Amino acid sequence: MIDFFKNSFIWASSILSAIFTFVPESFFEKYKFSSNFSDEKNIIIARLLSFVIIFIFTMVFYKLYLHFRKSVK
């Protein structure tokens, strides 16, 4: 189970590294989660939320991959 989370985290980190490299910060400034927060805090929240979403997607797709892959016997 630990390997499952570790591999999902590695995939999510790789995907997010590519996204954060090519997507400008102005994209994350569009989403305001609270008017009480500064722009920097809203960007941090948007990036953390995007990590959580990507991590959940990678867990689901990796679980489907493990379920449907053909094993060698």
N, CA, C, O and CB atoms as a CASP TS submission, in Angstrom:
PFRMAT TS
TARGET T0000
AUTHOR 0000-0000-0000
METHOD Language model
MODEL 1
PARENT N/A
ATOM      1  N   MET     1       0.820  -1.192   0.000  1.00  0.00           N
ATOM      2  CA  MET     1       0.000   0.000   0.000  1.00  0.00           C
ATOM      3  C   MET     1       0.867   1.261   0.000  1.00  0.00           C
ATOM      4  O   MET     1       0.525   2.264  -0.627  1.00  0.00           O
ATOM      5  CB  MET     1      -0.935  -0.005   1.205  1.00  0.00           C
ATOM      6  N   ILE     2       1.989   1.195   0.709  1.00  0.00           N
ATOM      7  CA  ILE     2       2.896   2.343   0.746  1.00  0.00           C
ATOM      8  C   ILE     2       3.462   2.586  -0.657  1.00  0.00           C
ATOM      9  O   ILE     2       3.601   3.734  -1.079  1.00  0.00           O
ATOM     10  CB  ILE     2       4.050   2.110   1.775  1.00  0.00           C
ATOM     11  N   ASP     3       3.787   1.511  -1.376  1.00  0.00           N
ATOM     12  CA  ASP     3       4.319   1.658  -2.732  1.00  0.00           C
ATOM     13  C   ASP     3       3.295   2.308  -3.657  1.00  0.00           C
ATOM     14  O   ASP     3       3.654   3.082  -4.544  1.00  0.00           O
ATOM     15  CB  ASP     3       4.741   0.294  -3.291  1.00  0.00           C
ATOM     16  N   PHE     4       2.031   1.993  -3.447  1.00  0.00           N
ATOM     17  CA  PHE     4       0.969   2.594  -4.252  1.00  0.00           C
ATOM     18  C   PHE     4       0.941   4.111  -4.062  1.00  0.00           C
ATOM     19  O   PHE     4       0.894   4.855  -5.041  1.00  0.00           O
ATOM     20  CB  PHE     4      -0.396   1.985  -3.884  1.00  0.00           C
ATOM     21  N   PHE     5       0.970   4.569  -2.817  1.00  0.00           N
ATOM     22  CA  PHE     5       0.959   6.008  -2.546  1.00  0.00           C
ATOM     23  C   PHE     5       2.249   6.677  -3.009  1.00  0.00           C
ATOM     24  O   PHE     5       2.234   7.798  -3.518  1.00  0.00           O
ATOM     25  CB  PHE     5       0.748   6.263  -1.057  1.00  0.00           C
ATOM     26  N   LYS     6       3.365   5.972  -2.824  1.00  0.00           N
ATOM     27  CA  LYS     6       4.648   6.525  -3.240  1.00  0.00           C
ATOM     28  C   LYS     6       4.691   6.710  -4.753  1.00  0.00           C
ATOM     29  O   LYS     6       5.117   7.760  -5.234  1.00  0.00           O
ATOM     30  CB  LYS     6       5.797   5.618  -2.783  1.00  0.00           C
ATOM     31  N   ASN     7       4.255   5.706  -5.508  1.00  0.00           N
ATOM     32  CA  ASN     7       4.250   5.808  -6.966  1.00  0.00           C
ATOM     33  C   ASN     7       3.254   6.863  -7.445  1.00  0.00           C
ATOM     34  O   ASN     7       3.532   7.589  -8.399  1.00  0.00           O
ATOM     35  CB  ASN     7       3.918   4.451  -7.591  1.00  0.00           C
ATOM     36  N   SER     8       2.103   6.951  -6.793  1.00  0.00           N
ATOM     37  CA  SER     8       1.121   7.976  -7.152  1.00  0.00           C
ATOM     38  C   SER     8       1.674   9.363  -6.872  1.00  0.00           C
ATOM     39  O   SER     8       1.460  10.285  -7.660  1.00  0.00           O
ATOM     40  CB  SER     8      -0.193   7.763  -6.384  1.00  0.00           C
ATOM     41  N   PHE     9       2.378   9.524  -5.766  1.00  0.00           N
ATOM     42  CA  PHE     9       2.975  10.811  -5.427  1.00  0.00           C
ATOM     43  C   PHE     9       4.064  11.194  -6.427  1.00  0.00           C
ATOM     44  O   PHE     9       4.183  12.360  -6.804  1.00  0.00           O
ATOM     45  CB  PHE     9       3.551  10.772  -4.009  1.00  0.00           C
ATOM     46  N   ILE    10       4.849  10.222  -6.850  1.00  0.00           N
ATOM     47  CA  ILE    10       5.903  10.483  -7.835  1.00  0.00           C
ATOM     48  C   ILE    10       5.290  10.927  -9.155  1.00  0.00           C
ATOM     49  O   ILE    10       5.764  11.888  -9.762  1.00  0.00           O
ATOM     50  CB  ILE    10       6.780   9.228  -8.046  1.00  0.00           C
ATOM     51  N   TRP    11       4.247  10.245  -9.608  1.00  0.00           N
ATOM     52  CA  TRP    11       3.591  10.625 -10.855  1.00  0.00           C
ATOM     53  C   TRP    11       2.958  12.002 -10.742  1.00  0.00           C
ATOM     54  O   TRP    11       3.074  12.815 -11.659  1.00  0.00           O
ATOM     55  CB  TRP    11       2.533   9.593 -11.239  1.00  0.00           C
ATOM     56  N   ALA    12       2.291  12.273  -9.626  1.00  0.00           N
ATOM     57  CA  ALA    12       1.651  13.581  -9.442  1.00  0.00           C
ATOM     58  C   ALA    12       2.694  14.696  -9.397  1.00  0.00           C
ATOM     59  O   ALA    12       2.477  15.766  -9.965  1.00  0.00           O
ATOM     60  CB  ALA    12       0.809  13.593  -8.151  1.00  0.00           C
ATOM     61  N   SER    13       3.808  14.459  -8.736  1.00  0.00           N
ATOM     62  CA  SER    13       4.867  15.456  -8.676  1.00  0.00           C
ATOM     63  C   SER    13       5.464  15.721 -10.057  1.00  0.00           C
ATOM     64  O   SER    13       5.771  16.864 -10.392  1.00  0.00           O
ATOM     65  CB  SER    13       5.958  15.006  -7.711  1.00  0.00           C
ATOM     66  N   SER    14       5.626  14.682 -10.845  1.00  0.00           N
ATOM     67  CA  SER    14       6.161  14.844 -12.197  1.00  0.00           C
ATOM     68  C   SER    14       5.209  15.654 -13.071  1.00  0.00           C
ATOM     69  O   SER    14       5.636  16.553 -13.796  1.00  0.00           O
ATOM     70  CB  SER    14       6.425  13.476 -12.835  1.00  0.00           C
ATOM     71  N   ILE    15       3.947  15.339 -13.002  1.00  0.00           N
ATOM     72  CA  ILE    15       2.951  16.059 -13.804  1.00  0.00           C
ATOM     73  C   ILE    15       2.883  17.517 -13.379  1.00  0.00           C
ATOM     74  O   ILE    15       2.831  18.413 -14.222  1.00  0.00           O
ATOM     75  CB  ILE    15       1.562  15.401 -13.671  1.00  0.00           C
ATOM     76  N   LEU    16       2.883  17.755 -12.063  1.00  0.00           N
ATOM     77  CA  LEU    16       2.793  19.131 -11.576  1.00  0.00           C
ATOM     78  C   LEU    16       4.051  19.933 -11.874  1.00  0.00           C
ATOM     79  O   LEU    16       3.971  21.142 -12.095  1.00  0.00           O
ATOM     80  CB  LEU    16       2.528  19.138 -10.088  1.00  0.00           C
ATOM     81  N   SER    17       5.191  19.295 -11.884  1.00  0.00           N
ATOM     82  CA  SER    17       6.421  20.005 -12.264  1.00  0.00           C
ATOM     83  C   SER    17       6.318  20.515 -13.688  1.00  0.00           C
ATOM     84  O   SER    17       6.710  21.645 -13.978  1.00  0.00           O
ATOM     85  CB  SER    17       7.651  19.090 -12.118  1.00  0.00           C
ATOM     86  N   ALA    18       5.798  19.694 -14.567  1.00  0.00           N
ATOM     87  CA  ALA    18       5.617  20.115 -15.952  1.00  0.00           C
ATOM     88  C   ALA    18       4.570  21.224 -16.054  1.00  0.00           C
ATOM     89  O   ALA    18       4.759  22.183 -16.802  1.00  0.00           O
ATOM     90  CB  ALA    18       5.211  18.922 -16.824  1.00  0.00           C
ATOM     91  N   ILE    19       3.483  21.103 -15.318  1.00  0.00           N
ATOM     92  CA  ILE    19       2.432  22.128 -15.354  1.00  0.00           C
ATOM     93  C   ILE    19       2.956  23.448 -14.816  1.00  0.00           C
ATOM     94  O   ILE    19       2.748  24.492 -15.434  1.00  0.00           O
ATOM     95  CB  ILE    19       1.203  21.678 -14.545  1.00  0.00           C
ATOM     96  N   PHE    20       3.639  23.419 -13.666  1.00  0.00           N
ATOM     97  CA  PHE    20       4.136  24.658 -13.068  1.00  0.00           C
ATOM     98  C   PHE    20       5.254  25.284 -13.903  1.00  0.00           C
ATOM     99  O   PHE    20       5.487  26.489 -13.811  1.00  0.00           O
ATOM    100  CB  PHE    20       4.635  24.391 -11.651  1.00  0.00           C
ATOM    101  N   THR    21       5.941  24.489 -14.709  1.00  0.00           N
ATOM    102  CA  THR    21       6.987  25.021 -15.571  1.00  0.00           C
ATOM    103  C   THR    21       6.402  25.812 -16.728  1.00  0.00           C
ATOM    104  O   THR    21       6.918  26.874 -17.076  1.00  0.00           O
ATOM    105  CB  THR    21       7.858  23.896 -16.099  1.00  0.00           C
ATOM    106  N   PHE    22       5.329  25.307 -17.331  1.00  0.00           N
ATOM    107  CA  PHE    22       4.815  25.915 -18.549  1.00  0.00           C
ATOM    108  C   PHE    22       3.615  26.832 -18.340  1.00  0.00           C
ATOM    109  O   PHE    22       3.319  27.653 -19.208  1.00  0.00           O
ATOM    110  CB  PHE    22       4.448  24.849 -19.506  1.00  0.00           C
ATOM    111  N   VAL    23       2.923  26.714 -17.223  1.00  0.00           N
ATOM    112  CA  VAL    23       1.750  27.551 -16.960  1.00  0.00           C
ATOM    113  C   VAL    23       2.199  28.760 -16.140  1.00  0.00           C
ATOM    114  O   VAL    23       2.814  28.592 -15.087  1.00  0.00           O
ATOM    115  CB  VAL    23       0.626  26.744 -16.208  1.00  0.00           C
ATOM    116  N   PRO    24       1.905  29.966 -16.601  1.00  0.00           N
ATOM    117  CA  PRO    24       2.347  31.154 -15.857  1.00  0.00           C
ATOM    118  C   PRO    24       1.549  31.345 -14.571  1.00  0.00           C
ATOM    119  O   PRO    24       0.453  30.807 -14.414  1.00  0.00           O
ATOM    120  CB  PRO    24       2.222  32.403 -16.730  1.00  0.00           C
ATOM    121  N   GLU    25       2.124  32.123 -13.655  1.00  0.00           N
ATOM    122  CA  GLU    25       1.448  32.378 -12.384  1.00  0.00           C
ATOM    123  C   GLU    25       0.177  33.175 -12.558  1.00  0.00           C
ATOM    124  O   GLU    25      -0.708  33.114 -11.704  1.00  0.00           O
ATOM    125  CB  GLU    25       2.367  33.101 -11.443  1.00  0.00           C
ATOM    126  N   SER    26       0.066  33.912 -13.630  1.00  0.00           N
ATOM    127  CA  SER    26      -1.153  34.687 -13.864  1.00  0.00           C
ATOM    128  C   SER    26      -2.369  33.774 -14.025  1.00  0.00           C
ATOM    129  O   SER    26      -3.497  34.194 -13.767  1.00  0.00           O
ATOM    130  CB  SER    26      -0.990  35.570 -15.107  1.00  0.00           C
ATOM    131  N   PHE    27      -2.147  32.533 -14.448  1.00  0.00           N
ATOM    132  CA  PHE    27      -3.240  31.572 -14.532  1.00  0.00           C
ATOM    133  C   PHE    27      -3.804  31.277 -13.147  1.00  0.00           C
ATOM    134  O   PHE    27      -5.019  31.160 -12.986  1.00  0.00           O
ATOM    135  CB  PHE    27      -2.766  30.277 -15.200  1.00  0.00           C
ATOM    136  N   PHE    28      -2.936  31.156 -12.151  1.00  0.00           N
ATOM    137  CA  PHE    28      -3.383  30.850 -10.799  1.00  0.00           C
ATOM    138  C   PHE    28      -3.915  32.075 -10.069  1.00  0.00           C
ATOM    139  O   PHE    28      -4.600  31.938  -9.055  1.00  0.00           O
ATOM    140  CB  PHE    28      -2.254  30.244 -10.012  1.00  0.00           C
ATOM    141  N   GLU    29      -3.611  33.277 -10.570  1.00  0.00           N
ATOM    142  CA  GLU    29      -4.136  34.500  -9.965  1.00  0.00           C
ATOM    143  C   GLU    29      -5.610  34.701 -10.278  1.00  0.00           C
ATOM    144  O   GLU    29      -6.283  35.465  -9.587  1.00  0.00           O
ATOM    145  CB  GLU    29      -3.344  35.700 -10.442  1.00  0.00           C
ATOM    146  N   LYS    30      -6.124  34.037 -11.300  1.00  0.00           N
ATOM    147  CA  LYS    30      -7.522  34.200 -11.698  1.00  0.00           C
ATOM    148  C   LYS    30      -8.485  33.682 -10.639  1.00  0.00           C
ATOM    149  O   LYS    30      -9.602  34.185 -10.518  1.00  0.00           O
ATOM    150  CB  LYS    30      -7.776  33.487 -13.009  1.00  0.00           C
ATOM    151  N   TYR    31      -8.067  32.693  -9.881  1.00  0.00           N
ATOM    152  CA  TYR    31      -8.960  32.046  -8.933  1.00  0.00           C
ATOM    153  C   TYR    31      -8.774  32.651  -7.550  1.00  0.00           C
ATOM    154  O   TYR    31      -7.715  32.512  -6.937  1.00  0.00           O
ATOM    155  CB  TYR    31      -8.711  30.528  -8.898  1.00  0.00           C
ATOM    156  N   LYS    32      -9.801  33.317  -7.068  1.00  0.00           N
ATOM    157  CA  LYS    32      -9.778  33.937  -5.745  1.00  0.00           C
ATOM    158  C   LYS    32     -10.613  33.074  -4.809  1.00  0.00           C
ATOM    159  O   LYS    32     -11.818  32.921  -5.007  1.00  0.00           O
ATOM    160  CB  LYS    32     -10.316  35.412  -5.789  1.00  0.00           C
ATOM    161  N   PHE    33      -9.976  32.516  -3.798  1.00  0.00           N
ATOM    162  CA  PHE    33     -10.680  31.663  -2.857  1.00  0.00           C
ATOM    163  C   PHE    33     -11.275  32.459  -1.708  1.00  0.00           C
ATOM    164  O   PHE    33     -12.289  32.070  -1.128  1.00  0.00           O
ATOM    165  CB  PHE    33      -9.752  30.601  -2.322  1.00  0.00           C
ATOM    166  N   SER    34     -10.643  33.563  -1.387  1.00  0.00           N
ATOM    167  CA  SER    34     -11.158  34.434  -0.337  1.00  0.00           C
ATOM    168  C   SER    34     -10.656  35.847  -0.617  1.00  0.00           C
ATOM    169  O   SER    34      -9.496  36.053  -0.974  1.00  0.00           O
ATOM    170  CB  SER    34     -10.715  33.942   1.091  1.00  0.00           C
ATOM    171  N   SER    35     -11.539  36.796  -0.449  1.00  0.00           N
ATOM    172  CA  SER    35     -11.132  38.181  -0.673  1.00  0.00           C
ATOM    173  C   SER    35     -10.283  38.705   0.479  1.00  0.00           C
ATOM    174  O   SER    35      -9.633  39.743   0.351  1.00  0.00           O
ATOM    175  CB  SER    35     -12.360  39.069  -0.862  1.00  0.00           C
ATOM    176  N   ASN    36     -10.285  37.987   1.614  1.00  0.00           N
ATOM    177  CA  ASN    36      -9.477  38.396   2.763  1.00  0.00           C
ATOM    178  C   ASN    36      -8.004  38.046   2.586  1.00  0.00           C
ATOM    179  O   ASN    36      -7.144  38.629   3.245  1.00  0.00           O
ATOM    180  CB  ASN    36     -10.005  37.747   4.027  1.00  0.00           C
ATOM    181  N   PHE    37      -7.709  37.100   1.701  1.00  0.00           N
ATOM    182  CA  PHE    37      -6.335  36.670   1.488  1.00  0.00           C
ATOM    183  C   PHE    37      -5.657  37.566   0.456  1.00  0.00           C
ATOM    184  O   PHE    37      -6.310  38.150  -0.408  1.00  0.00           O
ATOM    185  CB  PHE    37      -6.290  35.200   1.039  1.00  0.00           C
ATOM    186  N   SER    38      -4.347  37.658   0.566  1.00  0.00           N
ATOM    187  CA  SER    38      -3.580  38.382  -0.451  1.00  0.00           C
ATOM    188  C   SER    38      -3.462  37.520  -1.705  1.00  0.00           C
ATOM    189  O   SER    38      -3.818  36.341  -1.696  1.00  0.00           O
ATOM    190  CB  SER    38      -2.169  38.770   0.086  1.00  0.00           C
ATOM    191  N   ASP    39      -2.958  38.122  -2.784  1.00  0.00           N
ATOM    192  CA  ASP    39      -2.814  37.376  -4.040  1.00  0.00           C
ATOM    193  C   ASP    39      -1.857  36.202  -3.889  1.00  0.00           C
ATOM    194  O   ASP    39      -2.074  35.142  -4.475  1.00  0.00           O
ATOM    195  CB  ASP    39      -2.325  38.301  -5.151  1.00  0.00           C
ATOM    196  N   GLU    40      -0.808  36.387  -3.112  1.00  0.00           N
ATOM    197  CA  GLU    40       0.166  35.309  -2.921  1.00  0.00           C
ATOM    198  C   GLU    40      -0.467  34.109  -2.226  1.00  0.00           C
ATOM    199  O   GLU    40      -0.217  32.965  -2.606  1.00  0.00           O
ATOM    200  CB  GLU    40       1.364  35.811  -2.109  1.00  0.00           C
ATOM    201  N   LYS    41      -1.281  34.367  -1.214  1.00  0.00           N
ATOM    202  CA  LYS    41      -1.942  33.257  -0.507  1.00  0.00           C
ATOM    203  C   LYS    41      -2.947  32.552  -1.404  1.00  0.00           C
ATOM    204  O   LYS    41      -3.081  31.330  -1.344  1.00  0.00           O
ATOM    205  CB  LYS    41      -2.644  33.768   0.760  1.00  0.00           C
ATOM    206  N   ASN    42      -3.656  33.309  -2.234  1.00  0.00           N
ATOM    207  CA  ASN    42      -4.586  32.682  -3.173  1.00  0.00           C
ATOM    208  C   ASN    42      -3.853  31.817  -4.193  1.00  0.00           C
ATOM    209  O   ASN    42      -4.353  30.757  -4.571  1.00  0.00           O
ATOM    210  CB  ASN    42      -5.410  33.748  -3.891  1.00  0.00           C
ATOM    211  N   ILE    43      -2.679  32.250  -4.642  1.00  0.00           N
ATOM    212  CA  ILE    43      -1.889  31.445  -5.572  1.00  0.00           C
ATOM    213  C   ILE    43      -1.419  30.158  -4.901  1.00  0.00           C
ATOM    214  O   ILE    43      -1.453  29.088  -5.510  1.00  0.00           O
ATOM    215  CB  ILE    43      -0.683  32.246  -6.092  1.00  0.00           C
ATOM    216  N   ILE    44      -0.980  30.263  -3.648  1.00  0.00           N
ATOM    217  CA  ILE    44      -0.532  29.073  -2.912  1.00  0.00           C
ATOM    218  C   ILE    44      -1.679  28.099  -2.739  1.00  0.00           C
ATOM    219  O   ILE    44      -1.498  26.894  -2.920  1.00  0.00           O
ATOM    220  CB  ILE    44       0.045  29.462  -1.537  1.00  0.00           C
ATOM    221  N   ILE    45      -2.858  28.596  -2.392  1.00  0.00           N
ATOM    222  CA  ILE    45      -4.025  27.725  -2.221  1.00  0.00           C
ATOM    223  C   ILE    45      -4.402  27.076  -3.546  1.00  0.00           C
ATOM    224  O   ILE    45      -4.740  25.893  -3.575  1.00  0.00           O
ATOM    225  CB  ILE    45      -5.221  28.518  -1.657  1.00  0.00           C
ATOM    226  N   ALA    46      -4.351  27.824  -4.637  1.00  0.00           N
ATOM    227  CA  ALA    46      -4.677  27.268  -5.949  1.00  0.00           C
ATOM    228  C   ALA    46      -3.686  26.181  -6.348  1.00  0.00           C
ATOM    229  O   ALA    46      -4.073  25.155  -6.909  1.00  0.00           O
ATOM    230  CB  ALA    46      -4.696  28.374  -7.006  1.00  0.00           C
ATOM    231  N   ARG    47      -2.417  26.407  -6.059  1.00  0.00           N
ATOM    232  CA  ARG    47      -1.407  25.389  -6.390  1.00  0.00           C
ATOM    233  C   ARG    47      -1.564  24.145  -5.527  1.00  0.00           C
ATOM    234  O   ARG    47      -1.427  23.029  -6.027  1.00  0.00           O
ATOM    235  CB  ARG    47       0.005  25.962  -6.219  1.00  0.00           C
ATOM    236  N   LEU    48      -1.848  24.317  -4.244  1.00  0.00           N
ATOM    237  CA  LEU    48      -2.070  23.154  -3.376  1.00  0.00           C
ATOM    238  C   LEU    48      -3.311  22.384  -3.796  1.00  0.00           C
ATOM    239  O   LEU    48      -3.319  21.153  -3.793  1.00  0.00           O
ATOM    240  CB  LEU    48      -2.200  23.593  -1.915  1.00  0.00           C
ATOM    241  N   LEU    49      -4.349  23.109  -4.154  1.00  0.00           N
ATOM    242  CA  LEU    49      -5.568  22.456  -4.612  1.00  0.00           C
ATOM    243  C   LEU    49      -5.330  21.701  -5.919  1.00  0.00           C
ATOM    244  O   LEU    49      -5.858  20.605  -6.110  1.00  0.00           O
ATOM    245  CB  LEU    49      -6.684  23.486  -4.791  1.00  0.00           C
ATOM    246  N   SER    50      -4.542  22.282  -6.812  1.00  0.00           N
ATOM    247  CA  SER    50      -4.230  21.582  -8.057  1.00  0.00           C
ATOM    248  C   SER    50      -3.403  20.331  -7.777  1.00  0.00           C
ATOM    249  O   SER    50      -3.571  19.320  -8.459  1.00  0.00           O
ATOM    250  CB  SER    50      -3.478  22.512  -9.025  1.00  0.00           C
ATOM    251  N   PHE    51      -2.503  20.383  -6.775  1.00  0.00           N
ATOM    252  CA  PHE    51      -1.752  19.189  -6.421  1.00  0.00           C
ATOM    253  C   PHE    51      -2.673  18.096  -5.895  1.00  0.00           C
ATOM    254  O   PHE    51      -2.526  16.931  -6.267  1.00  0.00           O
ATOM    255  CB  PHE    51      -0.688  19.523  -5.384  1.00  0.00           C
ATOM    256  N   VAL    52      -3.610  18.453  -5.047  1.00  0.00           N
ATOM    257  CA  VAL    52      -4.532  17.460  -4.492  1.00  0.00           C
ATOM    258  C   VAL    52      -5.359  16.826  -5.606  1.00  0.00           C
ATOM    259  O   VAL    52      -5.552  15.610  -5.621  1.00  0.00           O
ATOM    260  CB  VAL    52      -5.457  18.105  -3.436  1.00  0.00           C
ATOM    261  N   ILE    53      -5.846  17.638  -6.532  1.00  0.00           N
ATOM    262  CA  ILE    53      -6.657  17.106  -7.638  1.00  0.00           C
ATOM    263  C   ILE    53      -5.829  16.184  -8.525  1.00  0.00           C
ATOM    264  O   ILE    53      -6.284  15.096  -8.880  1.00  0.00           O
ATOM    265  CB  ILE    53      -7.246  18.256  -8.480  1.00  0.00           C
ATOM    266  N   ILE    54      -4.626  16.601  -8.886  1.00  0.00           N
ATOM    267  CA  ILE    54      -3.757  15.757  -9.723  1.00  0.00           C
ATOM    268  C   ILE    54      -3.382  14.479  -8.984  1.00  0.00           C
ATOM    269  O   ILE    54      -3.323  13.412  -9.595  1.00  0.00           O
ATOM    270  CB  ILE    54      -2.480  16.526 -10.136  1.00  0.00           C
ATOM    271  N   PHE    55      -3.125  14.567  -7.674  1.00  0.00           N
ATOM    272  CA  PHE    55      -2.776  13.385  -6.889  1.00  0.00           C
ATOM    273  C   PHE    55      -3.932  12.388  -6.860  1.00  0.00           C
ATOM    274  O   PHE    55      -3.707  11.183  -6.974  1.00  0.00           O
ATOM    275  CB  PHE    55      -2.389  13.788  -5.461  1.00  0.00           C
ATOM    276  N   ILE    56      -5.149  12.867  -6.710  1.00  0.00           N
ATOM    277  CA  ILE    56      -6.311  11.966  -6.710  1.00  0.00           C
ATOM    278  C   ILE    56      -6.477  11.314  -8.076  1.00  0.00           C
ATOM    279  O   ILE    56      -6.742  10.115  -8.160  1.00  0.00           O
ATOM    280  CB  ILE    56      -7.599  12.732  -6.326  1.00  0.00           C
ATOM    281  N   PHE    57      -6.324  12.096  -9.158  1.00  0.00           N
ATOM    282  CA  PHE    57      -6.421  11.524 -10.500  1.00  0.00           C
ATOM    283  C   PHE    57      -5.341  10.473 -10.741  1.00  0.00           C
ATOM    284  O   PHE    57      -5.621   9.426 -11.324  1.00  0.00           O
ATOM    285  CB  PHE    57      -6.319  12.626 -11.551  1.00  0.00           C
ATOM    286  N   THR    58      -4.127  10.734 -10.307  1.00  0.00           N
ATOM    287  CA  THR    58      -3.066   9.751 -10.522  1.00  0.00           C
ATOM    288  C   THR    58      -3.306   8.500  -9.699  1.00  0.00           C
ATOM    289  O   THR    58      -2.988   7.399 -10.151  1.00  0.00           O
ATOM    290  CB  THR    58      -1.704  10.348 -10.179  1.00  0.00           C
ATOM    291  N   MET    59      -3.856   8.639  -8.505  1.00  0.00           N
ATOM    292  CA  MET    59      -4.181   7.451  -7.710  1.00  0.00           C
ATOM    293  C   MET    59      -5.234   6.606  -8.411  1.00  0.00           C
ATOM    294  O   MET    59      -5.120   5.382  -8.462  1.00  0.00           O
ATOM    295  CB  MET    59      -4.672   7.853  -6.309  1.00  0.00           C
ATOM    296  N   VAL    60      -6.254   7.254  -8.948  1.00  0.00           N
ATOM    297  CA  VAL    60      -7.326   6.518  -9.635  1.00  0.00           C
ATOM    298  C   VAL    60      -6.787   5.829 -10.885  1.00  0.00           C
ATOM    299  O   VAL    60      -7.044   4.645 -11.100  1.00  0.00           O
ATOM    300  CB  VAL    60      -8.487   7.468 -10.011  1.00  0.00           C
ATOM    301  N   PHE    61      -6.041   6.565 -11.708  1.00  0.00           N
ATOM    302  CA  PHE    61      -5.531   5.974 -12.945  1.00  0.00           C
ATOM    303  C   PHE    61      -4.489   4.890 -12.673  1.00  0.00           C
ATOM    304  O   PHE    61      -4.436   3.895 -13.396  1.00  0.00           O
ATOM    305  CB  PHE    61      -4.929   7.055 -13.830  1.00  0.00           C
ATOM    306  N   TYR    62      -3.665   5.067 -11.646  1.00  0.00           N
ATOM    307  CA  TYR    62      -2.682   4.039 -11.316  1.00  0.00           C
ATOM    308  C   TYR    62      -3.374   2.783 -10.782  1.00  0.00           C
ATOM    309  O   TYR    62      -2.945   1.667 -11.073  1.00  0.00           O
ATOM    310  CB  TYR    62      -1.670   4.574 -10.284  1.00  0.00           C
ATOM    311  N   LYS    63      -4.431   2.960 -10.010  1.00  0.00           N
ATOM    312  CA  LYS    63      -5.194   1.808  -9.505  1.00  0.00           C
ATOM    313  C   LYS    63      -5.853   1.067 -10.668  1.00  0.00           C
ATOM    314  O   LYS    63      -5.863  -0.164 -10.697  1.00  0.00           O
ATOM    315  CB  LYS    63      -6.270   2.264  -8.476  1.00  0.00           C
ATOM    316  N   LEU    64      -6.401   1.811 -11.622  1.00  0.00           N
ATOM    317  CA  LEU    64      -6.988   1.168 -12.796  1.00  0.00           C
ATOM    318  C   LEU    64      -5.927   0.438 -13.610  1.00  0.00           C
ATOM    319  O   LEU    64      -6.175  -0.657 -14.113  1.00  0.00           O
ATOM    320  CB  LEU    64      -7.701   2.202 -13.671  1.00  0.00           C
ATOM    321  N   TYR    65      -4.760   1.032 -13.738  1.00  0.00           N
ATOM    322  CA  TYR    65      -3.658   0.389 -14.448  1.00  0.00           C
ATOM    323  C   TYR    65      -3.270  -0.916 -13.762  1.00  0.00           C
ATOM    324  O   TYR    65      -3.097  -1.939 -14.426  1.00  0.00           O
ATOM    325  CB  TYR    65      -2.445   1.331 -14.528  1.00  0.00           C
ATOM    326  N   LEU    66      -3.134  -0.887 -12.443  1.00  0.00           N
ATOM    327  CA  LEU    66      -2.763  -2.109 -11.725  1.00  0.00           C
ATOM    328  C   LEU    66      -3.844  -3.174 -11.821  1.00  0.00           C
ATOM    329  O   LEU    66      -3.543  -4.368 -11.827  1.00  0.00           O
ATOM    330  CB  LEU    66      -2.483  -1.795 -10.266  1.00  0.00           C
ATOM    331  N   HIS    67      -5.080  -2.756 -11.895  1.00  0.00           N
ATOM    332  CA  HIS    67      -6.183  -3.710 -11.960  1.00  0.00           C
ATOM    333  C   HIS    67      -6.280  -4.376 -13.338  1.00  0.00           C
ATOM    334  O   HIS    67      -6.537  -5.576 -13.433  1.00  0.00           O
ATOM    335  CB  HIS    67      -7.497  -3.010 -11.626  1.00  0.00           C
ATOM    336  N   PHE    68      -6.075  -3.596 -14.401  1.00  0.00           N
ATOM    337  CA  PHE    68      -6.300  -4.111 -15.745  1.00  0.00           C
ATOM    338  C   PHE    68      -5.046  -4.574 -16.477  1.00  0.00           C
ATOM    339  O   PHE    68      -5.153  -5.081 -17.594  1.00  0.00           O
ATOM    340  CB  PHE    68      -6.964  -3.076 -16.551  1.00  0.00           C
ATOM    341  N   ARG    69      -3.877  -4.420 -15.899  1.00  0.00           N
ATOM    342  CA  ARG    69      -2.669  -4.841 -16.605  1.00  0.00           C
ATOM    343  C   ARG    69      -2.607  -6.358 -16.661  1.00  0.00           C
ATOM    344  O   ARG    69      -3.169  -7.048 -15.811  1.00  0.00           O
ATOM    345  CB  ARG    69      -1.406  -4.274 -15.921  1.00  0.00           C
ATOM    346  N   LYS    70      -1.931  -6.856 -17.650  1.00  0.00           N
ATOM    347  CA  LYS    70      -1.780  -8.308 -17.782  1.00  0.00           C
ATOM    348  C   LYS    70      -0.543  -8.744 -17.030  1.00  0.00           C
ATOM    349  O   LYS    70       0.520  -8.133 -17.140  1.00  0.00           O
ATOM    350  CB  LYS    70      -1.692  -8.735 -19.271  1.00  0.00           C
ATOM    351  N   SER    71      -0.695  -9.792 -16.276  1.00  0.00           N
ATOM    352  CA  SER    71       0.436 -10.289 -15.513  1.00  0.00           C
ATOM    353  C   SER    71       1.131 -11.416 -16.285  1.00  0.00           C
ATOM    354  O   SER    71       0.518 -12.115 -17.091  1.00  0.00           O
ATOM    355  CB  SER    71      -0.023 -10.779 -14.122  1.00  0.00           C
ATOM    356  N   VAL    72       2.402 -11.563 -16.017  1.00  0.00           N
ATOM    357  CA  VAL    72       3.198 -12.615 -16.642  1.00  0.00           C
ATOM    358  C   VAL    72       3.267 -13.768 -15.668  1.00  0.00           C
ATOM    359  O   VAL    72       3.682 -13.608 -14.520  1.00  0.00           O
ATOM    360  CB  VAL    72       4.630 -12.111 -17.032  1.00  0.00           C
ATOM    361  N   LYS    73       2.854 -14.937 -16.139  1.00  0.00           N
ATOM    362  CA  LYS    73       2.864 -16.116 -15.260  1.00  0.00           C
ATOM    363  C   LYS    73       3.751 -17.175 -15.827  1.00  0.00           C
ATOM    364  O   LYS    73       3.892 -18.245 -15.235  1.00  0.00           O
ATOM    365  CB  LYS    73       1.457 -16.670 -15.056  1.00  0.00           C
TER
END
